[in-house]
Amino acid sequence: MKNKFLLLTFVIVTSLNAQSPLENYKSYRWEENPKLTKTDSDTSNNSVVIFVKNFYEYVYENDVLTEYKITHKRLKLITHVGIESNNKVYIPLYNDDKTAFEKARVIKNDGTIKELKKDEIKEAFDQESETKYHYFAFEGIEEGCEIEYMYCIKQQPSLKGSINIIQSGIPILYSESKYITPTNLGFKFKSYNGCPEAILDTNEKANNVWVIKKENIPRLKDEEGAALKANLMKYAVKLNFNSATGKKDIYSYGPIASSIYDRIYNELESKDLKSIKSLIKDVKLDANSEEAKIRLIENYLKTNFIYHESLEPDKSLISKVVANKAYNEFGAVKLFANLFKALDIETEIVITSDRFDTKFDMDFECYSFLDKYLLYFPKIKKYLSPNDNFTRLGFPDNSNINNYGLFIKTVSMGDYSTGLGKIKFIKGAKYDESMDILRIKVDINTDFNDTKLDISREMAGYTAANYQPYFSFIKEEDKLKDFSESIIKSIDKEGTIVELTFENNEGNFLGQKPLITKAKLKSDYFFEKAGTKFLFKAGMLIGPQMELYKKEERKLPLEFPYNHGYIRNIVFNIPTGYKVSNLDQLKLIENYIRKNNDSTMSFVSDYKLENNIVTISILEYYKEYEYAVSEFEDYRRVANASANFNKVVLVFEKKTEGQ
């Protein structure tokens, strides 16, 4: 689990009697005389995994449970790209991990085998992640050959829950995961996305053995708007019981909820409390409503404090956080939560997962799901991301919304308070809270040159989140200029901005007021002459839209970062003596209505003509965060309507006599 501070409780798993290590990991061998594997000659795959085996063996050594993990993998390298991607293998070693053995070899096309020598396996250290690792590089490999490696790591057992992925972007002919434990220990598994369920081998009597096997796992390719990693075949596993101690359901959310609560609220020193009081004075809470106070605190911390996830654990101490104006993830949660507690603002701690990596499973309690923090305020029903300085109340990190999570609520018994955990759904903002509203007035001259555009653009909620908070952090003038102009230049990147002004261009306005950009733009892009006629690329005024092509059958559901909508209002004049012959091309309608008669996706464009003034109105929206594979064609149809609107070219031609 990424957040090491979640590993708060450790259930001691001792046997009734000390045992000697089992022999499985010691006796594991690879085939002495391997042969090249025959596979399809399909070169669309750069490489193929012949097999991958992961064995997890738990043994008691001096009454201490130890885990030995064996990884054994063989790949056929089909193309040069496959060689480049797999010519090095890295073995990460965390904390006190040690390798019991590590071997690698190449099976060449002529059948010869070259095994790497021990001195060819190197050791290195990654300063950024502070991780030690071993690595080896294969030399002399060529297209069609196979590489094989295996290693065994001795490490502290992973018992609280882990999520293991068995699928990737490479086809896998055979995958096997095996868990071997003493008979007093029982594991619990759950599989996802077509991964087979774990099967207990009832023929094994000396120990418990669970196996997950799968043949012919296809590669899963990324698709437009999909959460690839979340859709890979995977399984979750955790220690469930220890018959030697009589403990069952060992790693449930109850103990972790109270433990996290204690670390946040109950482990404060007097200097921490003084720092909190001092900070509240600095914020200057000149507001009455609870929401206003929350916003003042959030904006103060996120503009004056630095977040860095790799800060040392002691940087989660409130006194040090305040003194250094810097916090790591847990330090941010702890500081925010205690400030709100000091102000009697009801707050719930929420721990969830990144939905684009792994959806939180409300039915399987696994500590690996407890990866990301939010704060929830029940009275106003809004969320806050403490550790993301570029988000604001009501619009937290969008990877953590539209997901389930563990909500930790304060319960008090006399003078003692603790946390009670409950799994609930994290509801995101509504689509109409993240609107992008574009208003353009086009002044067309009689010679159709130097077209002038008067532009107003309003972005709210998540649509503004890519811009609004960043204005305060970009200090270099040239970069700020480029960043600012990009908001308008999406309409015409070659246009000349004559005037540019902003309203609400600070992070504290995110979620409260829209970012308003006003500009005057000169452009030669939108008109072309064709004989006596002039072609007006009116459809491009909404900015270039991506067209979705149907290349292959869709495999993955849609997963939007946020639901959203667009309003476009375009006004242009028809110069005296001219007419537009094809205005009806501006009318487009594409809707998707679910069975409950709710229009959940839509693109509608229309126009009206009055006194030689044309007004185009467009409404486009996507109300949901997710759409099933079966709905993708409807999404493609609606989304492509905007690309089709891009193609609208209006024809200006001179009026004939009598018109």
Residue pairs with C-beta under 8 A, 6 or more apart in sequence:
1 7
1 160
1 161
1 162
1 367
1 368
1 370
1 371
2 371
3 329
3 330
3 370
3 371
4 313
5 263
5 313
5 316
5 330
6 256
6 260
6 351
6 367
6 370
7 160
7 367
8 256
8 259
8 260
8 263
9 255
9 256
9 259
11 159
11 239
11 242
11 247
11 250
11 251
13 65
13 157
13 159
13 185
13 239
13 242
13 244
13 245
14 60
14 63
14 65
14 244
14 245
15 60
15 63
15 182
15 184
15 244
16 184
16 244
18 60
18 62
18 63
19 59
19 60
19 182
21 59
21 60
21 61
21 66
22 57
22 59
22 180
22 206
22 207
24 55
24 57
24 180
25 55
25 57
25 68
25 70
25 100
25 152
26 100
28 55
28 70
28 72
28 150
28 152
30 72
30 103
30 148
30 150
33 113
34 74
34 107
34 113
34 146
34 148
35 107
35 111
36 76
36 107
36 109
36 111
36 144
36 145
36 146
37 50
37 74
37 76
37 146
37 173
39 48
39 50
39 76
39 78
39 173
43 78
43 79
45 78
45 82
45 170
45 171
45 219
46 77
46 78
46 79
46 81
46 82
46 85
46 170
47 75
47 76
47 77
47 78
47 79
47 82
47 85
47 86
47 170
48 75
48 76
48 78
48 170
48 171
48 172
48 173
49 73
49 74
49 75
49 168
49 170
49 171
49 172
49 173
49 175
50 74
50 75
50 76
50 146
50 173
50 174
51 72
51 73
51 74
51 172
51 173
51 174
51 175
51 176
52 71
52 72
52 73
52 74
52 166
52 172
52 174
52 175
52 176
53 70
53 71
53 72
53 73
53 175
53 176
53 177
53 178
54 69
54 70
54 71
54 72
54 164
54 176
54 177
54 178
55 69
55 70
55 72
55 177
55 178
55 180
56 67
56 68
56 69
56 177
56 178
56 179
56 180
57 67
57 68
57 69
57 70
57 180
57 181
58 65
58 66
58 67
58 68
58 157
58 179
58 180
58 181
58 182
58 185
59 65
59 66
59 68
59 182
60 66
60 182
65 157
66 154
66 155
66 156
66 157
67 154
67 155
67 156
67 157
67 158
68 100
68 152
68 153
68 154
68 155
69 152
69 153
69 155
70 150
70 151
70 152
71 150
71 151
71 152
71 153
72 148
72 149
72 150
73 148
73 149
73 150
74 146
74 147
74 148
75 82
75 86
75 146
75 147
75 148
75 170
76 144
76 145
76 146
77 83
77 86
77 141
77 142
77 143
77 144
77 145
77 146
77 147
78 143
78 144
79 143
80 143
82 143
83 141
83 142
83 143
86 138
86 147
87 137
87 138
87 141
88 135
88 136
88 137
88 138
89 104
89 135
89 136
89 138
89 149
90 133
90 134
90 135
91 99
91 102
91 133
91 134
91 135
91 151
91 153
92 131
92 132
92 133
93 99
93 131
93 132
93 133
93 134
93 153
94 131
94 155
95 155
95 156
96 155
96 156
97 153
97 154
97 155
98 153
98 154
98 155
99 134
99 151
99 152
99 153
99 154
100 152
100 153
100 154
101 150
101 151
101 152
102 121
102 134
102 136
102 149
102 150
102 151
102 152
103 115
103 116
103 149
103 150
103 151
104 115
104 116
104 121
104 136
104 138
104 147
104 148
104 149
104 150
105 113
105 114
105 115
105 116
105 147
105 148
105 149
106 113
106 114
106 138
106 140
106 141
106 145
106 146
106 147
106 148
107 113
107 145
107 146
107 147
107 148
108 114
108 140
108 141
108 142
108 145
109 142
109 144
109 145
114 140
116 136
116 138
120 136
120 137
121 134
121 135
121 136
122 134
122 135
122 136
123 132
123 133
123 134
124 132
124 133
124 134
124 135
125 131
125 132
125 133
126 132
126 133
128 310
130 310
134 151
136 149
138 147
141 147
159 238
159 239
159 250
159 251
160 238
160 239
160 251
160 366
160 367
160 368
161 236
161 237
161 238
161 251
161 365
161 366
161 367
161 368
161 369
162 236
162 237
162 238
162 366
162 368
163 234
163 235
163 236
163 358
163 366
163 368
163 369
164 177
164 234
164 235
164 236
164 237
165 229
165 232
165 233
165 234
166 172
166 175
166 177
166 195
166 212
166 214
166 217
166 232
166 233
166 234
166 235
167 193
167 195
167 217
167 218
167 219
167 220
167 232
167 233
167 234
168 219
168 220
168 232
169 219
169 220
169 221
169 222
170 219
171 216
171 217
171 218
171 219
172 214
172 216
172 217
173 215
173 216
173 217
174 213
174 214
174 215
174 216
175 212
175 213
175 214
175 215
175 217
176 211
176 212
176 213
176 214
177 198
177 211
177 212
177 235
178 209
178 210
178 211
178 212
179 187
179 198
179 208
179 209
179 210
179 211
179 237
180 207
180 208
180 209
181 187
181 207
181 208
181 209
182 207
182 208
183 206
183 207
183 208
183 243
184 242
184 243
184 244
185 208
185 239
185 241
185 242
185 243
186 208
186 239
186 240
186 241
186 242
186 243
187 198
187 208
187 210
187 237
187 238
187 239
187 240
188 237
188 238
188 239
188 240
188 364
189 197
189 198
189 210
189 212
189 235
189 236
189 237
190 235
190 236
190 361
190 363
190 364
190 366
191 197
191 198
191 212
191 233
191 234
191 235
192 233
192 234
192 235
192 236
192 361
193 231
193 232
193 233
193 234
194 233
195 212
195 214
195 233
195 234
195 235
196 212
196 213
196 214
197 212
198 210
198 211
198 212
198 235
198 237
199 210
199 211
199 212
200 208
200 209
200 210
201 209
201 210
201 211
212 235
214 233
217 233
220 228
220 231
220 232
220 555
220 556
221 555
222 228
223 554
223 555
223 556
224 548
225 558
225 559
225 560
225 635
226 556
226 557
226 558
226 559
227 355
227 356
227 357
227 556
227 559
228 556
229 356
229 357
229 358
230 355
230 356
230 357
230 358
230 359
230 559
231 556
231 557
234 358
236 361
236 364
236 366
236 368
238 250
238 251
238 365
238 366
238 367
239 250
239 251
240 248
240 249
240 250
240 251
241 247
241 248
241 249
241 250
242 250
251 365
251 366
251 367
252 365
253 365
253 406
253 421
253 423
254 421
256 367
256 370
256 406
256 421
257 406
257 408
257 419
257 420
257 421
258 418
258 419
258 420
258 421
260 349
260 351
260 408
260 419
261 349
261 408
261 410
261 417
261 418
261 419
262 418
262 419
263 330
263 334
264 333
264 334
264 337
264 338
264 349
265 337
265 338
265 341
265 410
265 417
266 417
266 418
268 318
268 338
269 317
269 319
271 319
272 317
272 318
272 319
272 338
274 319
275 318
275 319
275 321
275 322
275 323
276 318
276 322
276 338
276 339
276 342
277 342
278 322
279 322
279 339
280 339
280 342
280 343
282 300
283 296
283 297
283 300
284 296
285 293
285 296
285 297
285 343
286 296
287 293
287 295
287 296
290 345
290 377
290 379
290 380
291 377
291 380
291 382
291 393
293 343
293 345
294 340
294 345
294 377
294 380
294 384
294 393
295 392
295 393
295 508
295 512
297 336
297 339
297 340
297 343
298 336
298 384
298 392
298 393
299 392
299 507
299 508
301 332
301 335
301 336
302 389
302 392
302 469
302 507
303 389
303 472
303 507
303 508
304 325
305 321
305 325
305 326
305 327
305 332
305 389
306 325
306 326
306 327
307 326
307 327
307 328
307 329
307 332
307 387
307 388
307 389
308 326
308 328
309 328
309 329
309 387
310 328
311 326
311 327
311 328
311 331
312 328
313 328
314 320
315 321
315 324
315 326
315 327
315 328
315 331
316 327
316 328
316 330
316 331
316 334
317 331
318 331
318 334
318 335
318 338
321 327
321 331
321 334
321 335
322 335
327 335
327 387
328 387
329 373
329 386
329 387
330 373
332 373
332 386
332 387
333 349
333 373
333 375
333 386
333 387
335 386
336 375
336 384
336 386
337 347
337 349
337 375
337 386
340 347
340 375
340 377
341 347
345 377
346 377
346 378
346 379
346 410
347 375
347 376
347 377
348 375
348 376
348 377
348 378
348 407
348 408
348 409
348 410
349 373
349 375
349 376
349 407
349 408
349 419
350 373
350 374
350 375
350 376
350 383
350 405
350 406
350 407
350 408
350 426
351 370
351 371
351 372
351 373
351 374
351 405
351 406
351 408
352 360
352 369
352 370
352 371
352 372
352 374
352 400
352 403
352 404
352 405
352 406
352 426
353 359
353 360
353 368
353 369
353 370
353 371
353 372
353 400
353 403
353 405
354 371
354 372
354 399
354 400
355 399
355 400
355 401
355 402
355 403
355 559
356 399
356 559
357 399
358 368
358 369
359 403
359 404
360 369
360 403
360 404
360 405
361 369
361 404
362 404
362 423
369 406
370 406
372 397
372 399
372 400
373 385
373 386
373 387
374 383
374 384
374 385
374 386
374 396
374 397
374 400
374 405
374 426
375 383
375 384
375 386
376 382
376 383
376 384
376 407
377 383
377 384
377 393
382 393
382 394
383 393
383 394
383 396
383 400
383 401
383 426
384 391
384 392
384 393
384 396
385 391
385 396
385 397
385 400
388 396
388 397
389 469
389 507
390 465
390 469
390 470
390 507
391 397
391 465
391 469
391 510
392 469
392 507
392 508
392 510
392 511
392 512
393 511
394 429
394 433
394 461
394 511
395 429
395 434
395 461
395 462
395 465
395 510
395 511
398 428
398 462
398 561
398 562
399 561
400 426
401 426
401 427
401 428
401 429
401 562
401 625
402 426
402 427
402 428
402 625
402 626
403 425
403 426
404 423
404 424
404 425
404 426
405 423
405 424
405 426
406 421
406 422
406 423
407 421
407 422
407 423
407 424
408 419
408 420
408 421
409 419
409 420
409 421
409 422
410 417
410 418
410 419
410 420
411 417
411 418
411 419
411 420
428 562
428 563
428 625
429 461
429 462
429 562
429 563
430 563
430 623
431 563
431 564
431 565
431 621
431 622
431 623
432 565
432 621
433 460
433 461
434 460
434 461
434 462
434 463
434 562
434 563
434 564
434 565
435 458
435 459
435 460
435 461
435 463
435 514
435 564
435 565
435 566
435 567
436 457
436 458
436 459
436 460
436 463
436 564
436 565
436 566
436 567
437 457
437 458
437 459
437 460
437 514
437 566
437 567
437 568
437 569
438 455
438 456
438 457
438 542
438 566
438 567
438 568
438 569
439 455
439 456
439 457
439 569
439 570
440 453
440 454
440 455
440 456
440 491
440 541
440 568
440 569
440 570
440 571
441 453
441 454
441 571
441 572
442 451
442 452
442 453
442 454
442 526
442 541
442 570
442 571
442 572
442 573
443 451
443 452
443 453
443 454
443 572
443 573
444 451
444 527
444 536
444 572
444 573
444 574
444 575
445 451
445 575
446 575
446 576
446 577
448 527
448 529
448 534
448 575
448 652
449 524
449 527
450 522
450 524
451 522
451 523
451 524
451 526
451 527
452 520
452 521
452 522
453 491
453 492
453 495
453 519
453 520
453 521
453 522
453 523
453 541
454 520
455 488
455 491
455 517
455 518
455 519
455 520
455 521
456 516
456 517
456 518
457 487
457 488
457 516
457 517
457 518
457 519
458 514
458 515
458 516
458 517
459 467
459 468
459 487
459 514
459 515
459 517
460 513
460 514
460 515
461 510
461 511
461 562
461 564
462 561
462 562
462 564
463 564
464 510
464 514
464 515
465 510
467 483
467 487
467 505
467 515
468 504
468 505
468 506
468 507
468 509
468 510
468 515
469 506
469 507
469 510
470 483
470 507
471 480
471 483
471 484
471 502
471 505
471 506
471 507
472 506
472 507
474 480
474 483
484 500
484 502
485 497
485 500
487 517
488 495
488 497
488 500
488 517
488 519
488 521
489 495
489 497
490 543
490 544
491 521
491 540
491 541
491 542
491 543
492 521
492 523
492 525
492 526
492 540
494 523
494 524
494 525
495 521
495 522
495 523
495 525
496 521
496 522
496 523
497 519
497 520
497 521
498 519
498 520
498 521
498 522
499 518
499 519
499 520
500 517
500 518
500 519
501 517
501 518
501 519
502 515
502 516
502 517
502 518
503 513
503 515
503 516
503 518
504 513
504 514
504 515
504 516
505 515
509 515
525 537
525 540
526 536
526 537
526 538
526 540
526 541
527 534
527 535
527 536
527 537
528 534
528 535
528 537
529 535
532 653
532 654
533 651
533 652
533 653
534 578
534 651
534 652
534 653
535 649
535 650
535 651
535 652
536 572
536 580
536 649
536 650
536 651
536 652
537 648
537 649
538 570
538 572
538 586
538 616
538 648
538 649
538 650
539 645
539 646
539 647
539 648
539 649
540 646
541 568
541 570
542 566
542 568
542 570
542 618
542 642
542 645
542 646
544 646
545 642
545 643
545 645
545 646
546 643
547 640
547 643
548 636
548 639
548 640
548 643
550 633
550 636
554 629
554 632
554 633
555 629
556 629
557 626
557 627
557 628
557 629
557 632
558 626
558 627
558 631
558 632
558 635
559 625
559 626
560 622
560 624
560 625
560 626
562 625
563 621
563 622
563 623
563 624
563 625
564 621
564 622
565 619
565 620
565 621
565 622
566 618
566 619
566 620
566 621
567 618
567 619
568 605
568 616
568 617
568 618
568 620
569 615
569 616
569 617
569 618
570 615
570 616
570 618
571 613
571 614
571 615
571 616
572 613
572 614
573 612
573 613
573 614
574 580
574 612
574 613
574 614
574 652
575 652
576 612
577 654
577 655
578 652
578 653
578 654
578 655
579 652
579 653
579 654
579 655
579 659
580 614
580 650
580 651
580 652
581 651
581 653
582 650
582 651
583 607
583 609
583 614
583 650
585 648
585 650
586 605
586 606
586 607
586 616
586 645
586 648
586 650
587 605
587 606
587 607
588 603
588 604
588 605
588 641
588 644
588 645
589 603
589 604
589 605
590 602
590 603
590 604
590 637
590 638
590 640
590 641
591 599
591 601
591 602
591 603
591 604
591 638
592 599
592 600
592 601
592 602
592 631
592 634
592 635
592 637
592 638
593 599
593 600
594 600
598 623
599 623
600 622
600 623
600 624
601 621
601 622
601 623
601 624
601 627
601 634
601 635
601 638
602 619
602 620
602 621
602 638
603 618
603 619
603 620
603 638
603 639
603 641
603 642
603 645
604 618
604 619
604 620
605 616
605 617
605 618
605 641
605 645
606 616
606 617
607 614
607 615
607 616
607 617
608 614
608 615
618 645
620 638
620 641
620 642
622 635
622 638
627 634
627 635
